[in-house]
Amino acid sequence: MDIVSAITKVLAVGLLFGAGLPALFAVGMRLEAAGHGDLGKPANPVLRIIGYLMFALTAAVIVVGILWICRQTLNYYFDLRIFPDFAYKS
């Protein structure tokens, strides 16, 4: 049963990052575009700000993911520990 559990976890994370981040970015694009106002609708700065926050969240998740992948290398070469101690091999 451990194999099924591991496969389920990998599938869930893959769906979250593989489809969730692009969907979050697309929602941000849509909100930012709607915030400009089009076809006679007035501009809505709140929608633009929410769209930019979606972009920032997407970028932050990507940066944290890259740092997570590189955490051992950063620790080995630069003695830099960004994440809590349990994330590193002893």
DRENVOFI-804739 format. One record per atom (N, C-alpha, C): x, y, z; residue in one letter; residue number from 1. Coordinates in nm, 2 decimals, m for minus. Atoms other than C-alpha are relative to their C-alpha. Layout:
+--------+--------+--------+-----+-----+
:     xx :     yy :     zz : res :   n :
+--------+--------+--------+-----+-----+
:      X :      Y :      Z :   A : NUM :
...
+--------+--------+--------+-----+-----+
This chain:
+--------+--------+--------+-----+-----+
:     xx :     yy :     zz : res :   n :
+--------+--------+--------+-----+-----+
:   0.08 :  m0.12 :   0.00 :   M :   1 :
:   0.00 :   0.00 :   0.00 :   M :   1 :
:   0.08 :   0.13 :   0.00 :   M :   1 :
:  m0.09 :  m0.11 :   0.00 :   D :   2 :
:   0.30 :   0.23 :   0.04 :   D :   2 :
:   0.02 :   0.06 :  m0.14 :   D :   2 :
:  m0.02 :  m0.04 :   0.14 :   I :   3 :
:   0.34 :   0.24 :  m0.34 :   I :   3 :
:  m0.12 :   0.08 :  m0.04 :   I :   3 :
:   0.12 :  m0.07 :   0.04 :   V :   4 :
:  m0.02 :   0.34 :  m0.39 :   V :   4 :
:  m0.01 :   0.14 :   0.06 :   V :   4 :
:   0.00 :  m0.13 :  m0.07 :   S :   5 :
:   0.01 :   0.62 :  m0.13 :   S :   5 :
:   0.10 :   0.09 :  m0.06 :   S :   5 :
:  m0.10 :  m0.09 :   0.06 :   A :   6 :
:   0.33 :   0.75 :  m0.29 :   A :   6 :
:  m0.04 :   0.05 :  m0.14 :   A :   6 :
:   0.05 :  m0.04 :   0.14 :   I :   7 :
:   0.18 :   0.75 :  m0.64 :   I :   7 :
:  m0.11 :   0.10 :   0.02 :   I :   7 :
:   0.11 :  m0.09 :  m0.02 :   T :   8 :
:  m0.13 :   0.93 :  m0.51 :   T :   8 :
:   0.06 :   0.14 :   0.04 :   T :   8 :
:  m0.06 :  m0.13 :  m0.04 :   K :   9 :
:   0.09 :   1.20 :  m0.34 :   K :   9 :
:   0.07 :   0.07 :  m0.12 :   K :   9 :
:  m0.07 :  m0.06 :   0.12 :   V :  10 :
:   0.30 :   1.25 :  m0.66 :   V :  10 :
:  m0.10 :   0.05 :  m0.10 :   V :  10 :
:   0.11 :  m0.04 :   0.09 :   L :  11 :
:  m0.02 :   1.27 :  m0.87 :   L :  11 :
:  m0.06 :   0.13 :   0.05 :   L :  11 :
:   0.06 :  m0.12 :  m0.05 :   A :  12 :
:  m0.17 :   1.53 :  m0.64 :   A :  12 :
:   0.09 :   0.12 :  m0.02 :   A :  12 :
:  m0.09 :  m0.12 :   0.02 :   V :  13 :
:   0.14 :   1.75 :  m0.64 :   V :  13 :
:   0.02 :   0.03 :  m0.14 :   V :  13 :
:  m0.02 :  m0.03 :   0.14 :   G :  14 :
:   0.18 :   1.71 :  m1.01 :   G :  14 :
:  m0.12 :   0.07 :  m0.06 :   G :  14 :
:   0.12 :  m0.07 :   0.04 :   L :  15 :
:  m0.18 :   1.82 :  m1.07 :   L :  15 :
:   0.00 :   0.14 :   0.05 :   L :  15 :
:   0.00 :  m0.13 :  m0.06 :   L :  16 :
:  m0.14 :   2.11 :  m0.83 :   L :  16 :
:   0.09 :   0.09 :  m0.07 :   L :  16 :
:  m0.10 :  m0.09 :   0.06 :   F :  17 :
:   0.17 :   2.25 :  m0.98 :   F :  17 :
:   0.00 :  m0.01 :  m0.15 :   F :  17 :
:   0.01 :   0.01 :   0.15 :   G :  18 :
:   0.12 :   2.12 :  m1.34 :   G :  18 :
:  m0.12 :   0.07 :  m0.06 :   G :  18 :
:   0.12 :  m0.07 :   0.05 :   A :  19 :
:  m0.23 :   2.26 :  m1.37 :   A :  19 :
:  m0.04 :   0.11 :   0.08 :   A :  19 :
:   0.04 :  m0.11 :  m0.09 :   G :  20 :
:  m0.28 :   2.48 :  m1.07 :   G :  20 :
:   0.07 :   0.13 :  m0.02 :   G :  20 :
:  m0.08 :  m0.13 :   0.02 :   L :  21 :
:   0.00 :   2.73 :  m1.13 :   L :  21 :
:  m0.04 :   0.07 :  m0.14 :   L :  21 :
:   0.04 :  m0.07 :   0.12 :   P :  22 :
:  m0.09 :   2.79 :  m1.50 :   P :  22 :
:  m0.15 :   0.05 :   0.01 :   P :  22 :
:   0.14 :  m0.05 :  m0.02 :   A :  23 :
:  m0.46 :   2.82 :  m1.39 :   A :  23 :
:   0.00 :   0.13 :   0.08 :   A :  23 :
:  m0.01 :  m0.12 :  m0.08 :   L :  24 :
:  m0.36 :   3.07 :  m1.13 :   L :  24 :
:   0.05 :   0.12 :  m0.08 :   L :  24 :
:  m0.05 :  m0.10 :   0.09 :   F :  25 :
:  m0.16 :   3.27 :  m1.38 :   F :  25 :
:  m0.11 :   0.05 :  m0.10 :   F :  25 :
:   0.10 :  m0.04 :   0.10 :   A :  26 :
:  m0.45 :   3.26 :  m1.63 :   A :  26 :
:  m0.11 :   0.08 :   0.07 :   A :  26 :
:   0.09 :  m0.08 :  m0.08 :   V :  27 :
:  m0.69 :   3.39 :  m1.36 :   V :  27 :
:   0.05 :   0.14 :   0.02 :   V :  27 :
:  m0.07 :  m0.13 :  m0.02 :   G :  28 :
:  m0.44 :   3.67 :  m1.29 :   G :  28 :
:  m0.01 :   0.08 :  m0.13 :   G :  28 :
:   0.01 :  m0.07 :   0.13 :   M :  29 :
:  m0.43 :   3.76 :  m1.66 :   M :  29 :
:  m0.14 :   0.05 :  m0.03 :   M :  29 :
:   0.14 :  m0.03 :   0.02 :   R :  30 :
:  m0.81 :   3.76 :  m1.68 :   R :  30 :
:  m0.04 :   0.12 :   0.09 :   R :  30 :
:   0.03 :  m0.10 :  m0.09 :   L :  31 :
:  m0.84 :   3.98 :  m1.38 :   L :  31 :
:   0.07 :   0.13 :  m0.03 :   L :  31 :
:  m0.08 :  m0.12 :   0.04 :   E :  32 :
:  m0.57 :   4.22 :  m1.49 :   E :  32 :
:  m0.06 :   0.06 :  m0.13 :   E :  32 :
:   0.06 :  m0.05 :   0.12 :   A :  33 :
:  m0.73 :   4.25 :  m1.83 :   A :  33 :
:  m0.14 :   0.07 :   0.03 :   A :  33 :
:   0.13 :  m0.06 :  m0.04 :   A :  34 :
:  m1.08 :   4.31 :  m1.68 :   A :  34 :
:   0.02 :   0.13 :   0.08 :   A :  34 :
:  m0.02 :  m0.13 :  m0.07 :   G :  35 :
:  m0.93 :   4.58 :  m1.46 :   G :  35 :
:   0.03 :   0.12 :  m0.08 :   G :  35 :
:  m0.03 :  m0.11 :   0.09 :   H :  36 :
:  m0.83 :   4.78 :  m1.76 :   H :  36 :
:  m0.13 :   0.06 :  m0.05 :   H :  36 :
:   0.13 :  m0.04 :   0.06 :   G :  37 :
:  m1.19 :   4.81 :  m1.87 :   G :  37 :
:   0.00 :  m0.02 :  m0.15 :   G :  37 :
:   0.00 :   0.02 :   0.15 :   D :  38 :
:  m1.29 :   4.71 :  m2.22 :   D :  38 :
:  m0.15 :   0.01 :  m0.05 :   D :  38 :
:   0.14 :   0.00 :   0.06 :   L :  39 :
:  m1.59 :   4.75 :  m2.45 :   L :  39 :
:  m0.09 :   0.10 :   0.08 :   L :  39 :
:   0.09 :  m0.10 :  m0.07 :   G :  40 :
:  m1.72 :   5.06 :  m2.27 :   G :  40 :
:  m0.01 :  m0.02 :   0.15 :   G :  40 :
:   0.00 :   0.02 :  m0.15 :   K :  41 :
:  m1.68 :   4.92 :  m1.92 :   K :  41 :
:   0.10 :   0.08 :   0.06 :   K :  41 :
:  m0.11 :  m0.08 :  m0.07 :   P :  42 :
:  m1.50 :   5.14 :  m1.67 :   P :  42 :
:   0.11 :  m0.08 :   0.06 :   P :  42 :
:  m0.12 :   0.07 :  m0.06 :   A :  43 :
:  m1.16 :   5.05 :  m1.54 :   A :  43 :
:  m0.02 :  m0.03 :   0.15 :   A :  43 :
:   0.01 :   0.04 :  m0.14 :   N :  44 :
:  m1.15 :   4.87 :  m1.21 :   N :  44 :
:   0.14 :  m0.03 :   0.06 :   N :  44 :
:  m0.13 :   0.02 :  m0.05 :   P :  45 :
:  m0.82 :   4.92 :  m1.03 :   P :  45 :
:   0.01 :  m0.12 :   0.10 :   P :  45 :
:   0.00 :   0.11 :  m0.10 :   V :  46 :
:  m0.91 :   4.66 :  m0.76 :   V :  46 :
:   0.03 :  m0.13 :  m0.08 :   V :  46 :
:  m0.03 :   0.13 :   0.08 :   L :  47 :
:  m0.92 :   4.38 :  m1.03 :   L :  47 :
:   0.14 :   0.00 :  m0.05 :   L :  47 :
:  m0.13 :   0.00 :   0.04 :   R :  48 :
:  m0.59 :   4.49 :  m1.16 :   R :  48 :
:   0.10 :  m0.03 :   0.11 :   R :  48 :
:  m0.09 :   0.03 :  m0.11 :   I :  49 :
:  m0.43 :   4.48 :  m0.82 :   I :  49 :
:  m0.01 :  m0.15 :   0.04 :   I :  49 :
:   0.02 :   0.14 :  m0.02 :   I :  50 :
:  m0.58 :   4.13 :  m0.76 :   I :  50 :
:   0.08 :  m0.08 :  m0.10 :   I :  50 :
:  m0.07 :   0.07 :   0.10 :   G :  51 :
:  m0.44 :   4.02 :  m1.09 :   G :  51 :
:   0.15 :   0.00 :   0.02 :   G :  51 :
:  m0.15 :  m0.01 :  m0.03 :   Y :  52 :
:  m0.09 :   4.15 :  m1.00 :   Y :  52 :
:   0.04 :  m0.09 :   0.12 :   Y :  52 :
:  m0.02 :   0.08 :  m0.11 :   L :  53 :
:  m0.12 :   3.97 :  m0.67 :   L :  53 :
:   0.01 :  m0.15 :  m0.04 :   L :  53 :
:  m0.01 :   0.13 :   0.05 :   M :  54 :
:  m0.19 :   3.65 :  m0.86 :   M :  54 :
:   0.13 :  m0.03 :  m0.07 :   M :  54 :
:  m0.13 :   0.02 :   0.06 :   F :  55 :
:   0.12 :   3.70 :  m1.07 :   F :  55 :
:   0.11 :  m0.01 :   0.10 :   F :  55 :
:  m0.10 :   0.01 :  m0.10 :   A :  56 :
:   0.33 :   3.76 :  m0.76 :   A :  56 :
:  m0.01 :  m0.13 :   0.07 :   A :  56 :
:   0.02 :   0.13 :  m0.07 :   L :  57 :
:   0.19 :   3.45 :  m0.59 :   L :  57 :
:   0.06 :  m0.11 :  m0.09 :   L :  57 :
:  m0.06 :   0.10 :   0.09 :   T :  58 :
:   0.28 :   3.24 :  m0.90 :   T :  58 :
:   0.15 :   0.01 :  m0.01 :   T :  58 :
:  m0.15 :  m0.01 :   0.00 :   A :  59 :
:   0.63 :   3.38 :  m0.92 :   A :  59 :
:   0.06 :  m0.04 :   0.13 :   A :  59 :
:  m0.05 :   0.04 :  m0.12 :   A :  60 :
:   0.68 :   3.32 :  m0.55 :   A :  60 :
:   0.00 :  m0.15 :   0.02 :   A :  60 :
:   0.00 :   0.14 :   0.00 :   V :  61 :
:   0.58 :   2.96 :  m0.58 :   V :  61 :
:   0.11 :  m0.06 :  m0.08 :   V :  61 :
:  m0.11 :   0.05 :   0.09 :   I :  62 :
:   0.82 :   2.91 :  m0.87 :   I :  62 :
:   0.13 :   0.02 :   0.07 :   I :  62 :
:  m0.13 :  m0.02 :  m0.06 :   V :  63 :
:   1.11 :   3.07 :  m0.68 :   V :  63 :
:   0.02 :  m0.09 :   0.12 :   V :  63 :
:  m0.01 :   0.10 :  m0.12 :   V :  64 :
:   1.04 :   2.86 :  m0.36 :   V :  64 :
:   0.02 :  m0.14 :  m0.05 :   V :  64 :
:  m0.03 :   0.13 :   0.06 :   G :  65 :
:   1.03 :   2.55 :  m0.58 :   G :  65 :
:   0.14 :  m0.02 :  m0.05 :   G :  65 :
:  m0.14 :   0.00 :   0.05 :   I :  66 :
:   1.36 :   2.63 :  m0.74 :   I :  66 :
:   0.10 :  m0.01 :   0.12 :   I :  66 :
:  m0.08 :   0.00 :  m0.12 :   L :  67 :
:   1.51 :   2.70 :  m0.40 :   L :  67 :
:  m0.01 :  m0.13 :   0.08 :   L :  67 :
:   0.02 :   0.13 :  m0.06 :   W :  68 :
:   1.37 :   2.37 :  m0.26 :   W :  68 :
:   0.08 :  m0.10 :  m0.07 :   W :  68 :
:  m0.08 :   0.09 :   0.07 :   I :  69 :
:   1.53 :   2.18 :  m0.54 :   I :  69 :
:   0.15 :   0.02 :   0.02 :   I :  69 :
:  m0.14 :  m0.03 :  m0.01 :   C :  70 :
:   1.86 :   2.35 :  m0.49 :   C :  70 :
:   0.05 :   0.01 :   0.15 :   C :  70 :
:  m0.04 :  m0.02 :  m0.14 :   R :  71 :
:   1.86 :   2.35 :  m0.11 :   R :  71 :
:   0.12 :  m0.07 :   0.05 :   R :  71 :
:  m0.12 :   0.07 :  m0.04 :   Q :  72 :
:   2.13 :   2.08 :  m0.06 :   Q :  72 :
:   0.12 :   0.06 :  m0.06 :   Q :  72 :
:  m0.12 :  m0.06 :   0.06 :   T :  73 :
:   2.36 :   2.25 :  m0.31 :   T :  73 :
:   0.03 :   0.13 :   0.07 :   T :  73 :
:  m0.02 :  m0.13 :  m0.06 :   L :  74 :
:   2.31 :   2.59 :  m0.15 :   L :  74 :
:   0.06 :  m0.02 :   0.14 :   L :  74 :
:  m0.05 :   0.03 :  m0.13 :   N :  75 :
:   2.38 :   2.43 :   0.19 :   N :  75 :
:   0.15 :  m0.05 :  m0.01 :   N :  75 :
:  m0.13 :   0.06 :   0.01 :   Y :  76 :
:   2.69 :   2.24 :   0.07 :   Y :  76 :
:   0.11 :   0.11 :  m0.04 :   Y :  76 :
:  m0.09 :  m0.09 :   0.05 :   Y :  77 :
:   2.86 :   2.52 :  m0.12 :   Y :  77 :
:   0.01 :   0.14 :   0.08 :   Y :  77 :
:   0.00 :  m0.14 :  m0.06 :   F :  78 :
:   2.75 :   2.84 :   0.06 :   F :  78 :
:  m0.04 :   0.00 :   0.15 :   F :  78 :
:   0.04 :   0.02 :  m0.14 :   D :  79 :
:   2.64 :   2.70 :   0.40 :   D :  79 :
:  m0.12 :   0.09 :   0.03 :   D :  79 :
:   0.12 :  m0.08 :  m0.01 :   L :  80 :
:   2.30 :   2.86 :   0.34 :   L :  80 :
:  m0.12 :  m0.09 :   0.02 :   L :  80 :
:   0.11 :   0.08 :  m0.03 :   R :  81 :
:   2.00 :   2.71 :   0.50 :   R :  81 :
:  m0.13 :   0.09 :   0.00 :   R :  81 :
:   0.12 :  m0.09 :   0.02 :   I :  82 :
:   1.68 :   2.87 :   0.38 :   I :  82 :
:  m0.12 :  m0.07 :   0.07 :   I :  82 :
:   0.12 :   0.07 :  m0.06 :   F :  83 :
:   1.43 :   2.60 :   0.50 :   F :  83 :
:   0.04 :  m0.06 :   0.14 :   F :  83 :
:  m0.02 :   0.05 :  m0.13 :   P :  84 :
:   1.39 :   2.44 :   0.84 :   P :  84 :
:   0.10 :  m0.12 :   0.00 :   P :  84 :
:  m0.10 :   0.10 :  m0.01 :   D :  85 :
:   1.64 :   2.18 :   0.96 :   D :  85 :
:  m0.05 :  m0.14 :  m0.05 :   D :  85 :
:   0.05 :   0.13 :   0.04 :   F :  86 :
:   1.42 :   1.88 :   0.88 :   F :  86 :
:   0.01 :  m0.02 :  m0.15 :   F :  86 :
:   0.00 :   0.01 :   0.14 :   A :  87 :
:   1.45 :   1.96 :   0.51 :   A :  87 :
:   0.14 :  m0.04 :  m0.06 :   A :  87 :
:  m0.14 :   0.02 :   0.04 :   Y :  88 :
:   1.82 :   1.88 :   0.50 :   Y :  88 :
:   0.04 :  m0.14 :   0.04 :   Y :  88 :
:  m0.06 :   0.12 :  m0.04 :   K :  89 :
:   2.01 :   1.55 :   0.50 :   K :  89 :
:   0.11 :   0.02 :   0.10 :   K :  89 :
:  m0.11 :  m0.02 :  m0.11 :   S :  90 :
:   2.24 :   1.50 :   0.80 :   S :  90 :
:   0.12 :  m0.06 :  m0.05 :   S :  90 :
+--------+--------+--------+-----+-----+
